[in-house]
């Protein structure tokens, strides 16, 4: 047993996990007998008998049909436990332009990093430049755990943590799964994008914190190759979407070919239908934003989705929903979009600040 694991670390993982999952059925069941359940999980981890439980599989249709896997709440706690231990080991090794599943590096960070690179290449939009946006084909389903495991194991010196990480990584949620939702929705997900049909030891379940972190560890190999071998100065990646910016179309083409040749070594491949090469002056759609000359705009689809959600949101969650979108659009340079969101919230009875950046509850709606 490694002395670096303590009950306090498990408690911290539990508190991290419950922040956004406390009202799920799995979390409520766990908290009905919280003390007994957390101690039982601690003992299973101590004696090495911990094994992941049943997962829930369902499909979503927006922004596109996708299979989502939800681990049981105790397993989510373990995912946070593993993440909290491994993140300080791996995050310093990630490049500054690696985004997603890293504190402070969400969609806004990714878009602003790209905008910074575009401004640098174009000398603040005074010179032309090209960009190449690429996407990995069936990324999470294609991940080969056998190729990923050495990248993790070689950086985890303690045997106890290494064994727990291996248990989480190589767990196949298909062995014990509860399929939810209408079958007609699940059939909309293409077979080659479903974890349910992936080969053995391939694929990470979309929806788990551990999957996002493991994906970053794998794609750090791509980041390092692009930075140190292709020597790309202007490159940003958000999960499996990444962009190169350069003043030369020939350099862009050569870099694309070099990446395409490198990826099979990770058992990955580019999606040729989503590779875009064009001048940056036309706008670069990335991570929910569009980088345009002298401004950063929210993606049209994001605004439309926000308006639909605000219209349909229950009254008790409207305040949080509205402020999340106003907070997102506050960083974009299009006041018109904020005005549309603000007007939709006013129609639902909320009060909006003069600068259109925050919503307030009316007095007749009690705070939770």
Secondary structure, 3 states (H helix, E strand, C coil): CCCCCCHHHHHHHHHHHHHHHCCCHHHHHHHHCHHHHHHHHHHHHHHCCCCCCCEEEEEECCCCCEEEEECCHHHHHHHHHHHHHHHHHHHHHCCCCEECCCCCCCHHHHHHHHHHHHHHHHCCCCCCCEEEEEEECCHHHHCEHHHHHHHHHCCCCCHHHHHHHHHHHHCCHHHCEEECCCHHHHCCCCHHHCHHHCCCCECCCCCCHHHHHHHHHHHHHHHHHHHHCCCCCCEEEECCEEEEEECCHHHHHHHHHHHHHHHHHHCCCECHHHCEEEEHHHCEEECCEEEECCEEEECHHHHHHHHHHHHHCCHHHHHHHHHHHHHHHCCCCCHHHHHHHHHHHHHCCCEECCCCCCEECCCCCCCC
